Amino acid sequence: MNILHLISSPRQEGSFSIQLGRAIVAQLQSKYPGSTVKTRDLTAAPFPHLEEVHITSFHTPVEARSLEQVEALKHSDEAIDELMEADVVVIGVPMYNFGIHSGLKAWIDHIFRVGRTFKYGEQGIEGLVKDKKVYLAISTGGIYSEGAMKSFDFTEPYMKSALGFIGLTDVTAYRVEGVGLPDVKETALAKAIEKVAV
């Protein structure tokens, strides 16, 4: 079992999404002894936000790419290779202003490649990243899974839609919620970890 653990919180040891993600990884390792874990911290080594050279490179045939374009594709190629090699992907998703961290968005921008992770066919768009399980470790300061703030949650819906586009449709989300609420924060992480079942 090859496990890819993506970290997108800059808070490091103070991050609830990292702690929840590690708990998911630990359960996976317990269930599948001998598994290997590849951890990629998207804040320690951030992917560049897309610029013209990246977009042009994505759409240039291999044989026609310049040296600059080949260099510009290195992050994308590496990220896609890691994703393809993984059997299970654990993604830390801390909420920032109702959405995902820009570092995670940059990673997504680099793995969306026509011909590599999706294609256009007679039946429409087909995702090419298949037969993988994905776990989302979402952390939020408030409660967004239900109640008045549910419509403000653009983490889980976006991640599931984006990952599904490239073929990753087996996605389970776990949430550590209310970490900013005085009456909830002390027990939020423990309650979230209790719900994890891989």
C-alpha positions in Angstrom: 0.0 0.0 0.0 1.4 3.4 -1.1 0.0 6.3 0.9 0.3 9.9 -0.2 -0.2 12.4 2.6 -0.7 16.0 1.5 -0.3 18.8 4.0 -1.7 22.2 3.2 -1.7 24.0 6.6 1.1 26.4 7.4 0.5 26.0 11.1 2.5 22.8 11.4 2.3 21.3 14.9 -0.6 23.6 15.8 -2.6 22.4 12.8 -5.8 20.3 13.4 -5.9 19.2 9.8 -2.4 17.8 10.0 -3.2 16.0 13.3 -6.4 14.5 11.8 -4.5 13.5 8.6 -1.8 11.8 10.6 -4.5 9.9 12.6 -6.0 8.7 9.3 -2.5 7.7 8.0 -1.8 5.8 11.3 -5.0 3.8 10.9 -4.1 2.9 7.3 -0.6 1.8 8.4 -2.2 -0.3 11.2 -4.6 -1.9 8.7 -2.0 -2.4 6.0 1.3 -3.3 7.7 4.4 -2.5 5.6 2.7 0.4 3.8 4.9 3.3 2.6 4.0 6.9 3.3 5.0 9.8 1.1 4.4 13.1 2.8 4.3 16.3 0.7 4.0 19.6 2.6 2.5 22.1 0.2 3.4 25.0 2.4 7.0 24.1 3.1 7.7 23.5 -0.6 4.9 25.4 -2.3 3.9 24.8 -5.9 4.0 27.9 -8.1 0.7 29.5 -9.0 -0.1 29.1 -12.6 1.6 31.5 -15.0 1.5 31.7 -18.8 4.5 29.4 -19.2 2.7 26.7 -17.2 -0.5 26.9 -19.1 1.3 27.0 -22.5 3.4 24.0 -21.5 0.3 22.0 -20.6 -1.0 22.4 -24.1 2.3 22.0 -26.1 3.1 18.6 -27.5 6.0 16.9 -25.9 8.2 17.0 -29.0 7.6 20.8 -29.4 8.3 21.9 -25.8 11.1 24.4 -25.2 13.6 23.9 -22.4 11.7 26.6 -20.5 8.5 24.7 -20.9 10.0 21.4 -19.8 11.3 23.1 -16.7 7.9 24.7 -16.0 6.3 21.2 -16.1 8.5 19.7 -13.4 6.2 20.4 -10.5 3.2 19.1 -12.5 4.9 16.0 -13.7 6.2 15.2 -10.2 2.8 15.7 -8.6 1.0 13.6 -11.1 3.6 10.8 -10.8 3.2 10.8 -7.0 -0.6 10.7 -7.4 -0.5 7.9 -9.9 1.8 5.8 -7.7 -0.4 6.2 -4.6 -3.1 3.6 -3.6 -4.5 5.9 -1.0 -4.4 9.7 -0.7 -4.9 11.6 2.5 -5.4 15.3 2.0 -5.3 17.9 4.8 -7.9 20.6 4.1 -7.9 23.5 6.6 -10.6 26.0 5.8 -9.5 29.6 5.1 -12.2 32.1 4.5 -14.6 29.4 3.6 -12.3 27.7 1.0 -9.1 25.8 0.7 -5.6 27.1 1.2 -4.0 28.6 -1.9 -1.2 26.1 -1.7 -3.6 23.2 -2.1 -5.3 25.0 -5.0 -1.9 25.4 -6.7 -1.3 21.6 -6.4 -4.8 20.9 -7.9 -4.0 23.3 -10.8 -0.8 21.4 -11.5 -2.5 17.9 -11.5 -5.2 18.9 -13.9 -3.6 18.0 -17.2 -5.5 17.0 -20.3 -4.1 13.7 -21.6 -2.5 12.9 -18.2 -5.3 13.1 -15.6 -8.4 13.6 -17.8 -9.3 13.4 -21.4 -12.1 14.5 -23.8 -13.8 11.6 -25.4 -17.0 10.8 -27.3 -18.9 10.5 -24.0 -17.5 13.8 -22.7 -14.8 14.2 -20.1 -13.2 11.1 -18.6 -11.0 11.1 -15.4 -7.9 9.1 -15.8 -6.9 8.8 -12.1 -8.8 5.7 -11.0 -8.9 3.0 -8.4 -7.7 5.1 -5.5 -9.2 5.9 -2.2 -9.1 9.5 -0.9 -9.6 10.7 2.6 -10.0 14.4 3.4 -9.0 15.7 6.8 -10.9 19.0 7.0 -10.5 21.4 9.9 -12.7 24.5 10.5 -13.0 27.1 13.2 -16.8 26.9 13.2 -19.4 24.3 12.5 -19.9 23.9 8.8 -21.2 20.3 8.3 -24.7 21.4 9.4 -26.7 24.4 10.5 -26.7 28.0 9.5 -23.1 28.0 8.2 -23.3 24.9 6.0 -23.8 27.0 2.8 -20.5 28.8 3.5 -18.5 25.5 3.3 -16.5 25.5 0.0 -14.0 22.9 1.2 -15.6 19.5 0.9 -17.9 20.3 -2.1 -15.0 21.8 -4.1 -12.6 19.0 -3.2 -15.0 16.2 -4.1 -16.0 17.9 -7.4 -12.4 18.7 -8.4 -11.1 15.2 -7.5 -14.1 13.5 -9.2 -13.3 15.4 -12.4 -10.0 13.5 -12.7 -11.5 10.2 -11.7 -11.1 10.2 -7.9 -14.7 9.5 -6.9 -14.1 7.3 -3.8 -13.7 10.2 -1.3 -14.4 10.1 2.4 -14.3 13.3 4.5 -13.6 13.5 8.2 -13.9 16.8 10.0 -12.5 18.4 13.1 -15.0 21.3 13.6 -15.4 24.1 16.0 -11.7 24.6 16.9 -12.3 28.3 17.2 -15.3 27.9 19.6 -14.6 28.0 23.3 -17.1 25.4 24.3 -16.1 23.0 21.5 -12.4 23.3 20.8 -11.0 21.3 23.7 -12.7 18.0 22.5 -13.0 18.7 18.8 -9.9 16.8 17.7 -10.6 13.7 19.9 -14.2 13.5 18.6 -13.0 13.7 15.0 -10.4 11.0 15.4 -13.0 8.7 17.1 -15.0 8.8 13.9 -12.1 7.7 11.6 -12.6 4.3 10.2 -10.5 3.2 7.2 
